[in-house]
Amino acid sequence: MKKNILFVTFVILVAFSTSLKAQSSATLSDNSAKVLLIIPMGISKDLSDLNFGAITLLTKANGSIVLSTDGSREPSGGVTTSAIKPFATNPTFSVTGSKNLGYILSVPTSFTVKGKDVPTSIMTIDALTVSFNGTDEIQANGATSVLDIDGKGTFKVGGTLKVTSDNGGGEYEGIFPVTVDYN
């Protein structure tokens, strides 16, 4: 009987230790790994510039011209719009990148244009606006949009030109940066 008890005890111990060993590890083999590879953003501009067109200084008073993203102009103060060339134009920017991702626009709060013939004569452009893909016009700096399913987007820029009574006649030019980045 001692042999039977020893044998039963041995069998129970072997069976118990085997089942413990089987329970000490587990495997789940259908785990996944993922990554979103974002391609660099690109930006280009059509041939149009931010051009307020021909304007006329009516009096020796300060004035401004608001150029909306739809190309319309609204004068105030001592200036008015003119029907002669050059006509007002808005630049259209094209953006490329990873599809369906959002991006943010950065532009200066203001910049200047200088007289080509008299570089000391300066006008300020500020209050830049933007219209993404033909949507409503909003403040440009910090504005956001989303690239389409093909990773593309467009926007137009407008702004306000400040004219002082001291500005002389002639052409004025300046440059400004436009930056886009994922947000």
C-alpha positions in Angstrom: 0.0 0.0 0.0 2.9 2.3 0.7 4.0 1.7 -2.9 0.6 2.6 -4.2 0.5 5.8 -2.2 4.0 6.7 -3.3 3.1 6.0 -6.9 -0.1 8.0 -6.7 1.8 10.9 -5.1 4.4 10.7 -7.8 1.8 10.8 -10.5 0.0 13.7 -9.0 3.2 15.7 -8.6 4.3 15.0 -12.2 0.9 15.9 -13.5 0.7 19.1 -11.4 4.2 20.3 -12.3 3.5 19.6 -16.0 0.3 21.6 -15.9 2.1 24.5 -14.1 4.8 24.5 -16.7 2.2 24.7 -19.5 0.5 27.7 -17.9 3.7 29.7 -17.4 3.8 31.1 -21.0 1.4 32.2 -23.6 1.7 33.4 -27.2 -0.4 35.8 -29.2 0.9 35.8 -32.8 -1.4 38.2 -34.6 0.0 41.5 -33.2 0.4 44.3 -35.7 2.9 47.1 -36.1 2.1 50.4 -37.8 3.7 53.7 -39.0 2.5 56.8 -40.8 5.2 57.9 -43.2 4.6 61.6 -43.9 6.1 62.9 -47.1 7.6 66.4 -47.1 5.2 69.2 -47.9 5.7 71.2 -51.1 4.4 74.7 -52.0 4.3 76.5 -55.4 2.7 79.7 -56.7 1.0 80.4 -60.0 2.2 83.3 -62.1 0.0 85.9 -60.3 1.4 88.1 -57.6 -0.3 89.9 -54.8 -1.0 92.9 -56.9 -3.3 95.7 -55.7 -3.5 97.0 -59.3 -3.5 100.7 -60.2 -4.7 103.1 -57.6 -5.1 106.9 -57.4 -4.1 109.1 -54.6 -7.0 111.6 -54.5 -5.8 114.0 -51.9 -2.9 114.4 -49.6 -4.6 112.1 -47.1 -3.7 108.6 -46.0 -5.8 105.7 -47.4 -6.0 102.0 -47.9 -7.1 99.4 -50.4 -8.4 96.0 -49.3 -7.8 93.3 -51.9 -10.1 90.3 -51.1 -9.2 86.8 -52.2 -11.9 87.0 -54.8 -10.0 89.9 -56.5 -12.4 92.7 -55.5 -10.9 95.9 -54.1 -12.4 98.2 -51.5 -10.7 101.7 -51.2 -11.0 104.0 -48.2 -9.5 107.4 -47.2 -7.6 109.4 -49.7 -7.2 106.6 -52.4 -9.5 105.1 -55.0 -9.1 102.2 -57.5 -8.3 102.8 -61.2 -9.5 100.9 -64.2 -6.1 101.1 -66.0 -3.4 98.3 -66.0 -2.0 96.7 -64.1 -5.1 95.0 -62.8 -5.5 93.6 -59.3 -4.5 89.9 -59.0 -4.3 87.4 -56.2 -1.7 84.6 -56.1 -2.9 81.0 -56.0 -0.7 78.7 -54.0 -0.7 74.9 -54.5 0.3 72.7 -51.6 1.3 69.0 -51.8 1.9 66.4 -49.1 0.5 63.4 -47.4 -3.2 62.8 -48.1 -5.9 63.8 -45.7 -3.5 65.5 -43.3 -4.0 69.0 -41.9 -1.7 71.9 -42.4 -1.1 75.4 -41.0 -0.3 78.6 -42.9 2.3 81.1 -41.7 2.7 84.5 -43.2 4.0 87.8 -41.8 1.7 90.1 -39.9 2.9 92.9 -42.2 5.6 93.6 -44.8 6.5 96.6 -47.0 6.7 97.4 -50.6 9.2 100.1 -51.8 9.1 102.5 -54.7 11.1 101.2 -57.7 12.2 104.7 -58.6 12.3 106.1 -55.0 13.2 103.2 -52.6 12.7 105.5 -49.6 9.0 105.7 -50.4 7.4 102.8 -48.6 3.9 101.3 -48.2 2.8 98.7 -45.8 0.7 95.6 -46.5 -0.9 93.9 -43.6 -4.1 92.0 -42.5 -3.3 89.2 -44.9 -6.3 86.9 -45.7 -6.6 83.5 -47.2 -9.3 81.4 -48.9 -8.6 77.6 -49.0 -10.0 75.7 -52.0 -12.5 78.5 -52.7 -13.9 78.6 -49.1 -14.7 81.8 -47.1 -12.0 84.3 -46.6 -10.3 84.3 -43.2 -7.2 85.7 -41.5 -4.2 84.1 -43.1 -1.6 83.7 -40.4 -2.3 80.5 -38.4 -5.2 79.5 -40.7 -5.5 75.7 -41.2 -6.8 73.4 -43.9 -6.6 69.7 -44.9 -5.0 68.2 -47.9 -7.4 66.2 -50.1 -7.3 62.4 -50.8 -4.6 63.0 -53.4 -2.5 65.1 -51.0 -3.2 68.4 -52.7 -4.7 71.8 -51.7 -4.9 75.3 -52.9 -5.3 78.8 -51.4 -5.4 82.4 -52.5 -4.1 85.4 -50.5 -5.4 88.9 -50.1 -4.5 91.8 -47.8 -4.7 95.5 -47.1 -2.3 98.1 -48.6 -1.7 101.2 -46.5 -0.9 104.4 -48.5 0.4 107.5 -46.9 0.0 111.0 -48.2 3.8 111.1 -48.6 4.0 108.2 -51.1 5.2 109.3 -54.5 3.8 108.0 -57.8 5.2 104.9 -59.5 5.6 101.2 -59.1 6.2 99.6 -55.7 7.5 96.1 -55.1 8.3 93.9 -52.1 8.4 90.2 -51.2 6.9 88.1 -48.4 7.3 84.5 -47.2 4.5 81.9 -47.2 5.1 78.8 -45.2 3.0 75.6 -44.8 3.6 72.8 -42.3 1.7 69.8 -41.0 -0.3 70.5 -37.8 
